Amino acid sequence: MIVMEIHQTYYLVKMKEALSMKQRNNTYYSLRAFARDIGIHPATLSQIINGKRNLPKRDCEKVLSKLNLTPKEKNLFVESLRKKNNLTIQKEDDDNRFLLDESFFKIISEWEHFAVLELFNIPSFQKSKEDIAQRLDLNLNRVDVVISNLTLASLISIDKSGQFYKIHSDVKTTDNIKSQALRDSHKETMLMGIQKIDEIQMELRDFSSVTLALDPQKLNEAKQIIKEFRKKMSSLSTQDNPQEVYQLAIQFFPLTKTELKETRDLQ
């Protein structure tokens, strides 16, 4: 029997995650606003989020009605509240798989996860939540959620002093697979690009494009060229003295109407 311990109760993970996603979409969204939206007193919510008290059982259904959770997530949410000490929850087999799948989906679809992993390549990175928050311009609650997902997926570990360590040197997704997580990731990257055009000065970014006529039979060759270019760019992170984390986004798609029926399904 496989048993896994999660050193935060599931309900707390989901509440922090809900708050972080609200703040992700609106930097002015406050804990007080979240308390209003889920119907809990702000002082009580603050203590819950900071791990100083448990979610009162009387508020469980009220909170669940405000969170967009699947039936499986709701069951885990309620079960975690029933645990005697609310310090850990133990999951077996199917639940383990669900929790891992959930964390992997978020790691692939939300940019902060790979950005944190890439920070480990910067020598001056302090490997602390505070340093992650400062470097990536995130609030600490969002950092907690990202760290929780990376830890659950066994991509990083945390020592007794609270410092993080990267377990795998390189993490990649496979090519040309159908995945909603990858679709979400691509959409998010494109939206970030639109935002960065106005936010980042020209000397620190490069946006360029080329329009060309191409035989569709050469598409696989074009993909291979792009793949080799990505590998060459990735090699730069192992050279010299990296100081910042960059996002490279390459967009290559037909402008003319194509007869390839499965184009929309390929990432």
N, C-alpha and C positions, 0 to 999 in steps of 0.2 A: 504494500500500500504506500503510495507516494503522498507525502504530506509537505506542505509549504507554509511557512509563516510569513505574514506581512506585518511589519512593525508599525503599522498605523491601521486603525479600524477602517473597513471598507467605506462605511458611511462618511467618515471624515475625509477620505480620499475623494469621494464623489462630490462632497460639498465644496472642498477646496478647488476641485476641478471646475465646478459650475461657476464659482466666483472668478477664477482665473480666466475663463472663456469670456465672461462678461467684461472683465477689465481688458482683455485682449482686443475686443472690438470697440471699447470705449475707455480710453485712459483716464477719464474723469469719473468712472464708475467707482463708487466707494463701498466700504463694508456696510455703512449705514443704509445705502440704497439696496444692497443685497438683502439685508435684514428686513427691510420694508417689503421687498418682493417675495420673500419666502415666509413672511409672517412671524418672525422671531424678534424679540427685543434686541437692539444693537449690542448692549452690554453682554447679554447671554451669548449671542453669536460670536462676539469677539473672544470670549472665554473658550467656546467650542473650537473655533478655528485655531487658537493658540494651544490647544490641548490641555487646558486647565479644568475643563469639565466635560461631561458627556452630553450628547444631545438628549434632552428629556424625552422619555418615551411618549409622553402626551403630544409632543410636537412631530412625531415621526410621520404620521399620515399627511399632516399639513405640508411638511417639507417635501415628501415624496410627490405630492400633487403638483408641486411647482418645478420639480426637476424633470428633465426630459430623459427618463430612464427606460430601458427595455424591461420586460418582465423578469428576465434573468438578473439584471442589475438590481431591480427592486427587491428580489428575494435575498440577494447577498447583502444589500443595504440593511434590511430588517434583521437578518441573521446576525450580522456583526454587532447590532445593538443588544442582542440577547446574550452575548458572551460575558462571562462572569466579571472579568477585569477590564474588558474593552482595551486591552493592550495589544493583543494579536488575534488574528483569525486564522484558523487552519482549514485548508481546502484540500480536497482529494481529487485526483484524476481529472474528471470532466471540468470541475470548477477551476483547477489549476490551468487547464488548457484555455478556458474562457478568459481568465485573467491575463494570461500571457498574450493571447490573440488581441485582446483589448489594448494592452500596452503597446504591442508592436504596431497596431493600426495607427495609434496616435503618434508614435515615433516616426513613422513614414510620412504621415500627412501633415504634421505640424513642425515648422522649420526650426523651432527652438531646440529640439532634441539633437539634431545633427550639429547644430551650432555649438552646443555644449560639448559634444564629443570632440569637435574640432579645436576647442579651446585648449585641450590637453597637449596640442602640438606647439603651443606658445610657451616658451620657457618662463616668462614672468607670471603665468597664470597661478593664482594662489590656491586653487582647488577648494574653494569655499563657496557657500551659497551667496555670500555678500559680494564676492568678486564676480561671480556669474551675473548677478543682478546688475552690477555696475557696468560691466563690459557689454552686455547684451541689451541694456536699458529695459530690464524686466523688474517687476515688483517681486518681493520675496515669496509671496504666495504662489505666483506662477513658477518660480524656481523650484519650490517644494513639489509641485505637481510634475514637472519635467524630471526632476531627480527621482521621484517615486516610480515613474514609468521606466526610466533607464535602469534603475536598480532591479525592478521586477523582471525586466527582460535580460538581466545578467550582463548588461553592457558596461556598467560601472559598479564599483563596490565602495563602501564607506567604512573607514576605520573608526576606532574608539574616540579619536580626537575630533571626528566630524569631517575629516578631509576625504576627498573623492579620488578614486583611482580607476582609470580606464582599463577594462579587462581585455578587450579585443583591439588590436592596432588598426584595423580597417573594417568598416561596416558598409556594405553595399546592398542595393536591391538588384534583382535580376532584370534583364532586358526583355522588352516586348511581351510583358505579361498583362493580363486583364486584372486590374486592381482598382477598387474605389479609392483606396488610400493613396495610390500613386496619382490618380486623377485629381484628388483634393490637393495633393502636394504641388502638382503642376499649376493648378489654378491659383494657389496661394503665392507661388513664386512669381507668376505673371503680375498679380495684383501688387506684390511688394515692389516689383520693378517699376511699375507706374508711379508708386509713391516715392521711390528713391530718386527718380529723375528730378523731382523738385527739391528733395531734401538734401541730397549729397552734391557737393560742388564737383564741377567737371574734372578737376585734377585728380579726384579720388575714385572716379568711376569711368566705365567705357560702355557706351551703348552704340551698337552699329548693326547694320543689316545689309544684305545683298539680295537682289532679285535676279533669278536666272532661269533660263529655259533648260529643262532636263528631261531626258528619257526616263520614264518610270522604271524601266528595267535596271537603271543605275541606282535605284533607291537604296538597295542594300549596301552598295559600294559607298554611297554618301553617308549612310549611318556608320559604316566602319571608319571613315575619315573623321567623323565627329567623335566617335568613341576614342580613337587614338589621340585626338586633340585633348579630350577630357583627361586622359591618362597623363599626357605631357604636362597639362596644367596642374594636375594633382601632385606631380613630382616636385613642383616648386615649394610645396609645404614642408618638404624634408630638407630643403636647402637653406643656407644662411641662418637668419634669425627672425622667424615669423613673429609678428606683433599684433596683427588684426585678423579677424575671420571675415572672409569674403564669400559671396554666393555667385557662382557662375551658372547662368541660365542660357541655354542655346535653344532657339525656336526654329524649327525647319518644317514647313508645311506647304501644301499646294494652294495656290491662289486660283487656279483654273479648276473647273468642275472635273472630278475624277471618277472613274468607273470602278475603283477598288472598293468593294462593298464593305470590307472590315476595317477601313481606315480609322473609323471613330473608336474602335475597340482596342487599338494599339496605343501604347504609351510611348 
